[in-house]
Amino acid sequence: MQRLRANFDKYWYAWAMVTPVIVVLALLVFYPLVQGIFMSFTNLTEANQAAEVCSKTLGGGEVCQPNPNKWSFIGLDNYKNLLTGEVGNFWQLFRITLIWTVACVVFHYTIGLALAVLLNREIRGRGLYRVLLIIPWAIPAFVASFAWKFIYDRDYGIINAVLAALGQERVDFFDTTAKSLTAVIIVNIWLGVPFMMVALLGGLQAVPGELYEAAEMDGATPWQRFLNVTLPSLRPVSASVILLGTIWTFNMFPIIYLMSNGGPAGTTDILVTGAYKAAFQGIRDYSLAATYGVLILSILIVYSIGYRYFLRKQGEVW
């Protein structure tokens, strides 16, 4: 206790700076998280959330009685029902989420790396290219969703206008699962590439030029210099951006919800849109939505721990 007090007396200004942040995190992050975990162990819905049921009397008054169907604690039933398919379609959503995440992150990284390598060279107008390529990152996701939805529109979209002008049939980009998922993946790639490009470009500019000069003197070709100098030097940056990109893409709600609404017939919903629909559509099942949320959090925590362990096994200190 004395040690803690001495530490506080010595670093009181640091505690004073950190305390508001801790309070904000506690109110906006930790409290909702704890409440959500608790709700996942209940059967709370829109229909049974009220503690009392009130009815009007003939005299215009109101009589309230305890709700006999009030929500209760049910333990792990929500997890069992969700994972066994008795409620919801968790495994279908999980499969689409994996396809969505892997496809987006792979293209985010490969295209971002290619653009970073290109912009790291001395080319005319490099500053202008950087500004133009970073614009998608500056646009809010919901604005981009509405813009691309108009571009994809069957009757008035730019793509179908060009096809019609060329004498081709108009395409409905959201009438099948494959086309709908491809359309939203393309939009998310467009949004996510600038982040990868900027991060990897910063990593490239930190690579010592002497390494390239030594490799060139040893007779290495440009492709060999890329494989043996560029990629190994970018490992720390790549590890971070791939992890962040995976988490962001896994939870990317607005693109799918605002563009396709999970259609057709919910076949392109991912876990976060499934959780949203459980909570806010039909009879609102708050406990089911909370269960989705806890499972999403658990998946990402397991992935992060496994990813970090894999990097350590590869010799990366991270």
QUIGI-V176336 format. One record per pair of residues at least 12 apart in sequence whose C-alpha atoms are under 10 Angstrom apart, sorted by the first residue. I is the first residue (numbers start at 1). J is the second residue. D is the distance in Angstrom with one decimal. If there is no record, write none. Layout:
{{I;J;D} {I;J;D}}
This chain:
{{33;290;9.4} {33;293;9.2} {33;294;8.7} {33;297;9.9} {35;290;8.9} {36;286;8.9} {36;287;8.1} {36;289;8.8} {36;290;5.3} {36;291;7.9} {36;292;9.9} {36;293;7.7} {36;294;7.5} {37;287;9.1} {37;290;6.6} {37;291;7.4} {37;293;8.3} {37;294;6.3} {37;295;9.8} {38;73;9.0} {38;75;9.5} {38;287;8.8} {38;290;8.4} {38;291;9.4} {38;294;9.9} {39;72;9.7} {39;73;8.5} {39;74;9.9} {39;75;10.0} {39;78;9.9} {39;286;7.3} {39;287;5.2} {39;288;8.5} {39;289;9.0} {39;290;6.1} {39;291;7.8} {39;294;9.9} {40;73;9.1} {40;74;8.9} {40;75;8.2} {40;76;8.1} {40;77;9.1} {40;78;6.7} {40;79;8.0} {40;286;8.1} {40;287;4.8} {40;288;6.6} {40;289;7.8} {40;290;5.0} {40;291;4.7} {40;292;8.4} {40;293;8.6} {40;294;7.6} {40;295;9.8} {41;72;8.7} {41;73;5.9} {41;74;5.7} {41;75;4.7} {41;76;6.0} {41;77;7.4} {41;78;6.8} {41;79;8.4} {41;287;7.2} {41;288;9.3} {41;290;8.8} {41;291;7.9} {42;71;6.8} {42;72;5.5} {42;73;4.3} {42;74;5.1} {42;75;6.7} {42;76;8.6} {42;77;8.5} {42;78;7.8} {42;286;9.1} {42;287;6.0} {42;288;8.9} {42;290;9.5} {42;291;9.6} {43;70;9.0} {43;71;5.6} {43;72;6.0} {43;73;6.7} {43;74;6.5} {43;75;9.2} {43;77;8.8} {43;78;7.8} {43;285;7.9} {43;286;8.0} {43;287;5.6} {43;288;7.8} {44;70;8.1} {44;71;5.0} {44;72;7.1} {44;73;8.7} {44;74;9.8} {44;284;9.0} {44;285;6.6} {44;286;5.8} {44;287;5.2} {44;288;8.3} {44;290;9.8} {45;70;9.3} {45;71;7.4} {45;278;9.8} {45;279;8.5} {45;283;7.2} {45;284;5.6} {45;285;4.4} {45;286;5.2} {45;287;6.6} {45;288;8.5} {45;289;9.8} {46;71;9.7} {46;279;8.9} {46;280;9.4} {46;282;9.4} {46;283;6.2} {46;284;5.1} {46;285;6.4} {46;286;7.3} {46;287;9.8} {47;69;8.6} {47;70;8.5} {47;71;8.8} {47;283;7.2} {47;284;7.9} {47;285;8.7} {48;67;7.8} {48;68;8.9} {48;69;5.9} {48;70;4.8} {48;71;5.3} {48;72;9.1} {48;285;9.8} {49;67;9.0} {49;69;8.9} {49;70;6.2} {49;71;6.0} {49;72;9.5} {49;286;9.4} {50;66;8.8} {50;67;6.9} {50;69;9.1} {50;70;6.6} {50;71;8.3} {51;64;9.8} {51;65;8.7} {51;66;6.1} {51;67;5.5} {51;68;8.7} {51;69;8.9} {51;70;6.1} {51;71;8.4} {52;64;6.1} {52;65;5.4} {52;66;4.3} {52;67;4.6} {52;68;8.4} {52;69;9.6} {52;70;8.1} {53;65;5.3} {53;66;6.1} {53;67;5.3} {53;68;8.6} {53;69;9.6} {53;70;9.5} {54;66;8.7} {54;67;8.9} {71;287;9.8} {76;291;9.6} {78;287;7.5} {78;288;6.5} {78;289;9.8} {78;290;9.4} {78;291;6.7} {78;292;9.4} {79;288;8.6} {79;291;6.6} {79;292;8.6} {79;294;9.5} {79;295;8.5} {81;288;9.5} {82;288;8.1} {82;291;8.2} {82;292;8.4} {83;295;9.8} {87;288;8.6} {88;274;8.5} {88;275;9.7} {88;278;8.5} {88;288;8.5} {88;292;9.8} {89;271;9.5} {89;274;8.6} {90;270;9.1} {90;271;7.4} {90;274;8.3} {90;275;9.8} {90;292;8.2} {90;295;9.8} {91;270;10.0} {91;271;9.2} {92;266;9.8} {92;267;8.0} {92;268;9.1} {92;269;8.6} {92;270;8.4} {92;271;9.0} {93;266;9.0} {93;267;8.0} {93;268;7.7} {93;269;6.0} {93;270;4.8} {93;271;5.3} {93;272;8.9} {93;273;8.9} {93;274;7.2} {93;275;10.0} {94;250;9.9} {94;269;9.1} {94;270;6.6} {94;271;6.2} {94;272;9.9} {94;274;9.9} {94;296;9.4} {95;268;9.8} {95;269;9.9} {95;270;8.2} {95;271;9.3} {96;181;8.7} {96;267;8.0} {96;268;6.4} {96;269;7.1} {96;270;5.9} {96;271;8.4} {97;249;9.0} {97;250;6.6} {97;251;9.0} {97;252;9.8} {97;268;8.5} {97;269;7.8} {97;270;4.8} {97;271;6.5} {97;272;8.9} {98;246;10.0} {98;249;9.9} {98;250;7.9} {98;270;8.6} {98;271;9.8} {99;181;9.1} {99;185;9.5} {99;270;9.6} {100;181;7.7} {100;182;8.9} {100;184;8.8} {100;185;6.6} {100;188;9.4} {100;249;7.9} {100;250;7.8} {100;252;9.7} {100;268;9.0} {100;269;9.9} {100;270;8.1} {101;185;8.8} {101;188;9.9} {101;245;8.8} {101;246;6.4} {101;247;8.7} {101;248;9.0} {101;249;5.6} {101;250;5.6} {101;251;9.1} {101;252;9.1} {101;270;9.7} {102;246;7.8} {102;249;8.9} {102;250;9.1} {103;182;9.5} {103;185;7.4} {103;186;9.5} {103;188;9.9} {103;189;8.8} {103;249;9.9} {104;184;9.7} {104;185;6.2} {104;186;8.0} {104;187;9.4} {104;188;6.8} {104;189;5.7} {104;190;9.5} {104;191;10.0} {104;192;8.1} {104;193;9.2} {104;245;8.8} {104;246;8.5} {104;249;7.3} {104;250;9.6} {105;185;10.0} {105;188;9.4} {105;189;7.9} {105;192;8.3} {105;193;9.0} {105;196;9.5} {105;241;9.6} {105;242;7.1} {105;243;9.4} {105;244;9.7} {105;245;6.3} {105;246;6.3} {105;247;9.8} {105;248;9.7} {105;249;7.4} {105;250;9.6} {106;189;9.3} {106;242;8.8} {106;245;9.7} {106;246;9.6} {107;185;9.6} {107;186;9.3} {107;188;9.8} {107;189;6.6} {107;190;9.5} {107;192;9.0} {107;193;7.7} {107;196;10.0} {108;188;8.8} {108;189;5.8} {108;190;8.3} {108;191;8.9} {108;192;5.9} {108;193;4.7} {108;194;8.3} {108;195;8.4} {108;196;6.4} {108;197;8.4} {108;241;9.8} {108;242;8.9} {108;245;8.2} {109;189;9.6} {109;192;9.0} {109;193;7.1} {109;194;9.8} {109;195;9.4} {109;196;6.0} {109;197;7.9} {109;200;8.9} {109;238;8.3} {109;241;8.4} {109;242;7.4} {109;245;8.8} {110;193;8.8} {110;196;8.9} {110;197;9.3} {111;189;9.0} {111;190;9.9} {111;192;9.9} {111;193;6.6} {111;194;9.2} {111;196;8.4} {111;197;7.8} {112;189;9.8} {112;192;8.6} {112;193;5.1} {112;194;6.6} {112;195;7.7} {112;196;5.0} {112;197;4.1} {112;198;7.9} {112;199;8.8} {112;200;7.3} {112;201;8.7} {113;193;8.9} {113;194;10.0} {113;196;7.1} {113;197;6.0} {113;198;9.2} {113;199;9.2} {113;200;6.3} {113;201;7.8} {113;204;9.5} {113;231;9.7} {113;234;9.8} {113;238;9.5} {114;197;8.0} {114;200;9.5} {114;201;9.8} {115;129;9.9} {115;130;9.3} {115;133;8.9} {115;193;9.0} {115;194;8.9} {115;196;9.3} {115;197;6.2} {115;198;9.1} {115;200;9.2} {115;201;8.4} {116;130;9.4} {116;194;9.4} {116;196;8.4} {116;197;5.1} {116;198;7.0} {116;199;8.5} {116;200;6.1} {116;201;4.7} {116;202;8.5} {116;203;9.2} {116;204;7.7} {116;205;9.7} {117;197;8.8} {117;200;8.4} {117;201;7.1} {117;204;7.5} {117;205;9.8} {117;226;9.5} {117;230;9.2} {118;201;9.3} {119;197;9.1} {119;198;9.8} {119;201;7.6} {119;204;9.9} {120;200;9.8} {120;201;6.6} {120;202;9.1} {120;204;7.2} {120;205;7.1} {130;194;9.0} {130;197;9.3} {130;198;8.6} {131;194;9.9} {132;194;9.7} {133;190;9.6} {133;193;8.6} {133;194;6.3} {133;195;9.8} {133;197;8.7} {133;198;9.5} {134;191;9.1} {134;192;9.7} {134;193;8.5} {134;194;5.0} {134;195;7.7} {134;197;8.4} {134;198;7.9} {135;191;8.9} {135;194;7.8} {136;187;9.9} {136;188;9.9} {136;189;9.9} {136;190;6.7} {136;191;5.2} {136;192;7.9} {136;193;8.4} {136;194;6.9} {136;195;9.3} {137;190;8.5} {137;191;5.6} {137;192;6.7} {137;193;8.0} {137;194;5.8} {137;195;6.7} {138;191;8.8} {138;194;9.1} {138;195;9.8} {139;191;8.1} {140;191;9.1} {140;254;9.8} {141;187;9.6} {141;188;8.7} {141;191;7.6} {141;252;9.0} {141;253;9.2} {141;254;6.5} {141;255;6.7} {141;258;9.6} {142;253;9.4} {142;254;5.8} {142;255;6.9} {142;257;9.5} {142;258;7.2} {142;259;9.1} {143;254;9.4} {143;255;9.6} {143;258;9.6} {144;187;8.0} {144;188;9.3} {144;190;9.5} {144;191;8.1} {144;254;9.4} {144;255;8.1} {144;258;9.8} {144;259;9.6} {145;184;8.8} {145;187;7.7} {145;188;9.1} {145;191;9.9} {145;254;7.1} {145;255;5.5} {145;256;8.3} {145;257;9.0} {145;258;6.2} {145;259;5.8} {145;260;9.5} {146;254;9.8} {146;255;8.9} {146;258;7.1} {146;259;6.9} {147;259;9.4} {148;183;9.1} {148;184;9.0} {148;186;9.8} {148;187;7.2} {148;255;9.5} {148;259;7.8} {149;173;9.6} {149;174;10.0} {149;183;9.3} {149;184;9.3} {149;187;9.5} {149;255;9.6} {149;258;8.2} {149;259;5.6} {149;260;8.3} {150;259;9.2} {152;171;8.6} {152;172;7.8} {152;173;6.5} {152;174;8.7} {152;183;8.2} {152;259;9.3} {153;170;9.5} {153;171;8.6} {153;172;7.4} {153;173;7.7} {153;174;9.2} {154;170;6.3} {154;171;6.0} {154;172;5.3} {154;173;7.4} {154;174;9.2} {155;170;7.7} {155;171;9.0} {155;172;8.8} {157;170;9.7} {157;171;9.9} {159;171;8.7} {160;172;8.8} {160;173;9.8} {173;260;9.2} {174;259;8.9} {174;260;6.6} {174;261;9.8} {174;262;9.5} {174;263;6.9} {174;264;6.7} {174;268;9.8} {175;260;9.5} {175;263;7.7} {175;264;6.0} {175;265;9.5} {176;263;8.0} {176;264;6.2} {176;265;9.4} {176;267;8.8} {176;268;9.4} {177;262;9.1} {177;263;7.3} {177;264;6.3} {177;265;8.9} {177;266;9.0} {177;267;6.1} {177;268;6.3} {178;264;9.8} {178;267;9.4} {178;268;8.7} {179;264;9.9} {179;268;10.0} {180;256;9.2} {180;259;9.0} {180;260;6.8} {180;261;9.9} {180;262;8.5} {180;263;7.2} {180;264;7.6} {180;267;9.2} {180;268;7.2} {181;256;8.5} {181;260;8.5} {181;262;8.8} {181;263;8.9} {181;264;9.8} {181;267;8.9} {181;268;6.1} {181;269;9.2} {182;268;9.9} {183;256;9.5} {183;259;9.0} {183;260;8.9} {184;255;6.5} {184;256;6.2} {184;257;9.7} {184;258;9.9} {184;259;7.2} {184;260;7.7} {184;262;10.0} {184;268;9.3} {185;255;8.7} {185;256;8.8} {187;255;7.6} {187;256;9.6} {187;259;9.6} {188;249;8.2} {188;252;8.6} {188;254;10.0} {188;255;7.0} {188;256;9.2} {189;249;9.7} {191;255;9.8} {192;245;7.9} {192;248;9.4} {192;249;8.7} {193;245;9.8} {195;241;8.4} {195;245;8.8} {196;237;9.7} {196;238;8.7} {196;241;6.7} {196;242;8.5} {196;244;10.0} {196;245;8.3} {199;234;10.0} {199;237;7.2} {199;238;8.5} {199;240;9.4} {199;241;7.3} {200;234;7.2} {200;235;9.9} {200;237;6.7} {200;238;7.2} {200;241;8.4} {201;234;9.6} {201;237;9.8} {202;234;9.6} {202;237;8.8} {203;230;9.4} {203;233;7.8} {203;234;6.0} {203;235;9.1} {203;236;8.6} {203;237;6.3} {203;238;8.7} {204;230;7.3} {204;231;9.3} {204;233;7.8} {204;234;6.9} {204;237;9.4} {206;233;8.7} {206;234;9.2} {207;229;8.6} {207;230;7.6} {207;233;6.5} {207;234;8.2} {208;229;9.8} {208;233;9.2} {211;225;8.9} {211;228;9.8} {211;229;6.9} {211;230;9.2} {211;233;9.8} {212;225;6.7} {212;226;9.1} {212;228;9.7} {212;229;7.0} {212;230;8.7} {213;225;9.6} {215;228;8.7} {215;229;8.0} {235;311;9.5} {235;316;8.0} {236;311;9.5} {236;316;7.4} {236;317;8.4} {236;318;7.5} {239;307;8.8} {239;308;8.8} {239;311;7.9} {239;316;9.0} {239;318;8.5} {240;308;9.9} {240;318;8.8} {242;307;9.9} {243;300;9.8} {243;303;8.9} {243;304;7.2} {243;307;7.9} {243;308;9.2} {244;304;9.6} {246;300;8.9} {246;303;9.5} {246;304;9.6} {247;297;9.9} {247;300;6.9} {247;301;9.7} {247;303;9.3} {247;304;8.9} {250;270;8.3} {250;271;8.2} {250;272;8.1} {250;296;8.7} {250;299;10.0} {250;300;8.5} {251;270;8.6} {251;271;7.9} {251;272;6.0} {251;273;8.8} {251;296;8.5} {251;297;9.9} {251;300;9.8} {252;270;8.9} {252;271;9.7} {252;272;7.6} {252;273;8.8} {253;269;9.5} {253;270;8.3} {253;271;9.1} {253;272;6.2} {253;273;6.1} {253;274;9.8} {253;276;9.0} {254;272;9.8} {254;273;8.7} {256;268;7.7} {256;269;7.1} {256;270;8.0} {256;272;9.7} {256;273;7.7} {257;269;7.9} {257;270;9.3} {257;272;9.4} {257;273;6.5} {257;274;9.7} {257;276;9.4} {257;277;9.7} {261;273;8.2} {261;277;9.9} {262;274;8.6} {271;289;9.8} {271;292;7.0} {271;293;8.4} {271;295;9.2} {271;296;7.3} {272;289;9.0} {272;292;7.7} {272;293;7.6} {272;296;7.9} {273;289;9.9} {273;292;9.9} {274;288;9.8} {274;289;7.9} {274;292;7.8} {274;293;9.8} {275;287;10.0} {275;288;7.5} {275;289;4.6} {275;290;7.5} {275;291;8.3} {275;292;5.5} {275;293;6.8} {275;296;9.5} {276;288;9.9} {276;289;6.7} {276;290;9.6} {276;292;9.1} {276;293;9.4} {277;289;8.0} {278;290;9.1} {278;292;8.9} {279;292;10.0}}
